[in-house]
Amino acid sequence: MRIVVVGGGLGGMAAAARLAKLGHEVALLEASGRLGGALAPVEQDGYRWDAGPTSTLLPAALRDLFRKSGRALEKELESDLEPLPVLREHRFADRTSVLLPGGSRAGQIAAFDALGPGLGETWATHVDVYGPVWDVLRRHYVEVPWDPRTKGAVPKELDSMFNIRETLHKRLRHVFRDERLALVAGHPAVAEGHDLRNVPSWVGVTAYLEQCFGGWQVPGGMGRVVELLTARLETRGVRVRTGLEVEDLVLREGRAVAVRTAEGDADADAVVVAIDPRRLPVLAPHVERTMPAIPPVVSHVGLAGDVPDLPHELVIHEEPLLTVRPGGSAPEGGAAWTIHGRGKIAEDLLDALARHRLDVRENVVTRVDLSPRDQVEQWRGSPMGVLWQGRGTVRRRIGPGTPVPGVYAAGAHTAPGAGVPFVTQSAALVAQLIGPA
């Protein structure tokens, strides 16, 4: 089959690599000048930052992608993925803090017990609830393609879970008397731009995934994944074209037969859309009841001199909500930090950090500031995917299949959550539906 993949972010690259390995003739079209989307690094004045996520849960998703499209990931990296001993540090308004380890139930119990007697067991009991939730999601949603528009297509236990009216906000307020635990439990969804009053309670399963699987870094940063996938596409004979925006899909008798660009139509037996479907008039009506989750305000700062030693990620739970991610690469004696801000931002993010005794303003050598709009325009959509607007949101998404015959969808706007594992897995579901050549 001739397959055109629209979008060269992680979802599009992963889909193209898998489908080419299955024997299809694949072309990938990317509107910007380079591949990688939100995984592509930002570089300036000798500093380099990860533009998007700096780590991943569920490393099996990345490993499966490389194994199913060619050489194993560890062989390509010439090293193993690096486990994170601490996922993040959470600092609270009362000046207390907790270092949250990943991949260890006992470790998390001990960390929360340091905040107060019995808090560790309270946290563990909350997380345990999500074990059966993950089992249902994994078996019927994450690993298997399904279409909520097809009557009887959704297994009963999954359908029952999706119909739960309880929100994550309500559950956390009911379970935790200590607000600090509620802030930690709700943070993954808040960090992706969601209001917990609109998020179904089952989305809290992220706490279970962090406890069971931990967090993992790619040696060299997430930009290394982009480099490896770019090479993989070349190895598999994928025709890659950057700087060419797809304007719409071409239908014949209701089925997609080509994609339309400024340079003409590119014929296709199937199309994989790995961008925000709102950008394509044919698909836009099918997602008009959804909205994108808005990215945070971002400042990439290049620092020199003595700076505080921070964990992989620091979250400051005040107004505005601040997240600091040291990492990337820098000239000798320097450091690369990425700062995210959410909420009521009435000052520069570095000024806000200084109020919390993290004053690096005099250490700044260079910086790159990105508004939410800058990011959406740069990546042709939000890397945070679809905004949660209540329990019905999960049924209003499209992907891996779509209502248009011959059209499939991958990427953050189709996945059950933002982040590397779900976006990577969305490509695997598309490959399952299309099958071998």
N, C-alpha and C positions, 0 to 999 in steps of 0.2 A: 504493500500500500504506500501511496505518497501521502506523507503526513507533514503538515505545517504546524510548527509550534510558535505561538505568539507570545513573546516575552522571554527575556534572557536572565531572569532572576533564578534563585535556587530551584523553584518549582519547575520552571521551563527547562532549565539545563538538565535537571534530574529526569524529567519526562523524555527529553530528546535522547539522552544517553541510554535509557532503558529500552525505548522503542527501536533505536538503531541496533542495539544488541539483539533484539527479537527479529531482526531481518528487514525492517521497514526502511524505506527511502525517506529520510527525515531532513527537513529544512527548518532552521530556527531564525526567526526575525525579531530583532531587538531595536526599539526606537532610539535608545540612547547610543552613545558612542562606545560603550563597553558592556561586557557581561557581568553578572554577579548581583545586580540589584542591591538590596540592603546588606548583602554580605561583602560587596566590593569595598575595599578599604578607602579611607580618606587620607590623602598625603599632602603635606605642605612643609616647606622649610626643613626638610630632613626628618620630620616627624610622621608617624603613620598610626592611624587609629582604626579599629574596627567600627564601621558605620552602624552596624546593627548588633545582633547578639554576639557576646564574647565567649559563650559556652553553650552546651547543649545537654538536655536530659535525654534519656533513652538513646544512647549511642548506637544501639543496634540498627536504628533507622539509617544512619549514615553508612554504617558498615555494610548493610544489606544493599544499599544503592551501589556502592563500589564493587561488591562481590557479584551482583547481578548484571553489571555492565562491563566487567573486566577484572583487573587485578584488585586484590584486597586493599582496603584503605591503609592499613598499617604498612604494607609493602610499598605503597606509593609515598607515604610519609617517611618511610625508613625509621619509624619509631611508633610507639604506642600512643593512644590518646592519654591525656594526663587527667587523673581524677582530682577534683577540688576537695581539699580537706574541709574547707568552710565555703558554703554557698554564698553567704552574705552576712554582713553585720547589720543588725537593726538597732538604731538609736532612737530613743523616745524622748518626749518632752520633759519627763521627770529626770532626765540625765542618766537613766539606766540604759543598758544595752544587752543584746544577746548575740552571740556568734552561732549561727545556725549551720551545723554540719549536715552533709548529705550522705545518703547511703547507710545510715545507722539509726535505728530506732533508739537504742540505748544512748547513743551520743546526743540525740535530740532531747531525750528525757533529762539527761544531766544538764544540758544547756539551759533548759527552761526551769529546772529546779534551782539554778543559780539566781533566778529572778525572784523566787519565792517558794516555800515548801508546798509540795503537791502539784505545782504547775506543770511539771514534766509529765506526770501521769495524766493530767487533764488534757494536755496536748496530744499525747499518744492515743488516748481513747478517741479523740476527735479524728485523728488521722486513720485509725483502724477502720472507721466506718466506710472509708472509701476503697477498701480492698475489693469488696464485691462490685462496687461501681466500676472500677477499672476493669475487672474481669468481663463485665457486660460490654463496656465500651470497646475493649480490645477485640473480643470475639465477633461483635456485630457491627462495629462502626469504624474503628481505626484500621483494622486489617482486612475488611471485607467491603466492597463497593455496595452501596444501597441507594435507593431513590425514594425519598419520603412522599413523592407525588404518586407512586404506584400503590394502589390499594393492596394491602396484605403483604407488602414488601418488607415492612419493618417488623422484626421479631417482637413478640409480645413483651418480653422483659425490657427490651430497649424502648419500645413505645411507652410503656408504663413510666420509665424513668424520665423520658422527655416530656411527659405530661405532668410531672411534679410541679406544683405551684409555689413551693417554698423557694425563696430567693437565698442567695449566699449571705446577704446582709442579715436576713432574719435568722438563719441558722447560726451564724457566728455570734450574734447578740444573745441567742438563747443558750449556746454551749459555753461561752466564755464570760465569766464575771470580770476577769482581768482584761481591760481593753488592749493591753500590749499583745496578748496572744491573738486577739481578733485582727489586729493590724498586720501581724506576721502572716496569718492564714489568708487574709484577703489581698495581700500585696501583689501576688502574680497577676491577678485580674486587674487591679488598679493600675499597675505598671503598664498594662496594655491598653489603657484608656477607657476602662469600663466603670460604670457606676454599679456598685454591688447590689443596689436595690433592683437592678434590671438583669442580674446574672442568676441563672438557675443554680440551685445549691450543688448540683452534681459537678459543676465546673471546679469546685474546690478540690477535685481529685488531684490537682497539681501537687498539693502537699504530700499526698501518698507517693506520687512518682518521685518527688525529691527525696523522700525518706528511703524509698526502696532502691532507686537506681543512682542517686547522687547526681552531681554535675560534672561535666567533662570539658576540658579545653583541647583545642587542636594546636599542637606545637607550631608556632609561627603565626597563630591567629586564624580567624575564620576566612581571611583573605586567601589563605593557603588552599582551602576547599575550592574556591573559585578557580585558582590556578590549575588544580588537579582536574576539575571537571572540564575546564576549557581544553586541556590536553586530551581528556577522554573523548570529548566530542570530535576532535580531530582524528583520533585513532579509529573511532567508529564511523567515520565518513559523513558526519552531519555537516550539511552546508549551512554555515553561519553567516548571517548578514546583520551588521549593526548599522545604526543611523537610518533605519527605514521603519517608519511607523505604519502599522496596519490601521486602515480607516474603518473597515467593516468586513463582514463576512458576505460572501456571494452565495445565494440560495438558488436551487433549481428544484421545483416541485417540493419545496419545503425542506430540502436537504442541503447541507453545506457542500459546495463543490470547489470553492476557492476562497482566498482572502484578497481583499482589495487594498492596494497601496497606491501611493502617488506615482509609482512607476508602472502600474498596471496590475492585473490580476495574477495571483500565483495559484495554479490549480492544485487541488488536494482531494484525496479520497476521505481524509479525516483531518480535523483541526483540533489542536489542543490549545485552549486559551489559558495562559498563565499570567494574565494581567487582570486588573479590576474589570469585571465584565461590563461595568457601566460605560466604559470607553468604547464599546462596540454597539451600535444602534440595534443590531439584531438581538443581542442578549440583554440589553438594558431594561426592556419591559419586564423581563423575568426576575429582575432583582431590584425593582423600583421600591419595594417595601423594606429594603435594607439600607443601612448607612455604614460608611467606613469608620473604624475606630481611629481617633485622631492621635498622631504621634506626639511625643513630648517635645518641649523646647530643648534643643541640644547645643552644647558648647564642647567642642574638642579643643583642649588646651595643651600646648607644648610648654613644658616647664624646665627650668634649669636651677641648679643649686639644691640646697637641702629642703626636701618636702616630706610630709608625714608618710609613714609606712602604713598603708591601708590593706585590708583584705581584698579578695577578688571583686567584691561589690559592697558598697556601703550605702545603706538607706537611712535617711533622716526623716522621721515621721513627724514633721511639723508643716506649717503652711509657709511657703509651698513645700510639697513633697520633693525631696532632692535625692538623687541617686548618683553616686560617684563610682566610676569604673576605671581603676588604674590598669594600664595594659598597653598593647601596641608596641611600637618601637620608637626610640629616640636617640639622638646623638649622645656620645659619651658624656656622662654626668647629668643627663636630662631624664625626663619622665613624661609619659603621655597619659593624660587623664581625659575621660569623657564624662560629662556631667549632664544629667537629664533633670528637667524641672516640670512639675505638674501642679495644677491648682492655680491659686491667685498669685501670679508672678508680677510683682510691682517693682522689681529691681533686677539688676544684673545677677546672673547665677553665682558669679564669684563673690559678689557682695553678700548674697544670701549665705553662702558657705562660710564667709568670714564671721558672720554672726554666730555660727556654731563652732567657733574656734578652729576652723580650717581655713586659715588665711594664706593663700598662695598668690595673691594678686601681684606681689613684687617679683614672683618667680616666672611670670608669664613671658615667654619668648615669642610665641605665635598662637593664634587661635582661629578656629573656624566655627561660626555660629550659624545654626540652621533653625528656622522656624518650622512649625508643623506644615505650613503651606510649601515651604522650600522642599521638604522631604517628599511630600505627596507629588509635587510636580516633577521632581528629579526621578522618582521611582515609578511614575505613572500609576500611582495608587498608594494606599496606606500599607506599610509592612505589618501593621497590627491586624489587618484583616477586617472582618465584619464586626460592627458594634453590637454588643448584646442589648436587645430591646425586649427582654422578656423571653419566656420559654418557647415562644413560637419562632424565634430567630433561627434555631437550628433547622427548621423545615423550610425556611425561606432562602437559605443558601442554595447555590447550585454546585454541582461537582460531587464525584468525579464525572458523572453523566450530566447532561443538560436536556432541557425540553426540545432542543433543536437536533434532529438526527444528524449524525456525523460530527457533532461538536462535543468535546470533552473539556473539563476544566481542572486546573491544578493551581497550587499556590496558596498564599495566605487567605485569599477571599473565599476559598472553597474548603479549607481545612477546619477541623473542630477547634483549632486554637492556633495562635501565632507561634512563631519559633521554629527552629531548625527541624526537630523531629516530625512535627505534624505536616509541615510544608514538604519535607522530603517524602513522607509517607503518602501524601496526596498524589505524587507522581507514580508511586507504586500502584495505587488504585486505578489510575488511568491506564497503566500498562496492563493490568489485569483485565479491564474491560475490553481493550482493543485486541489483546492477545498477539500471538506470533504471526508473522507474515505468511 
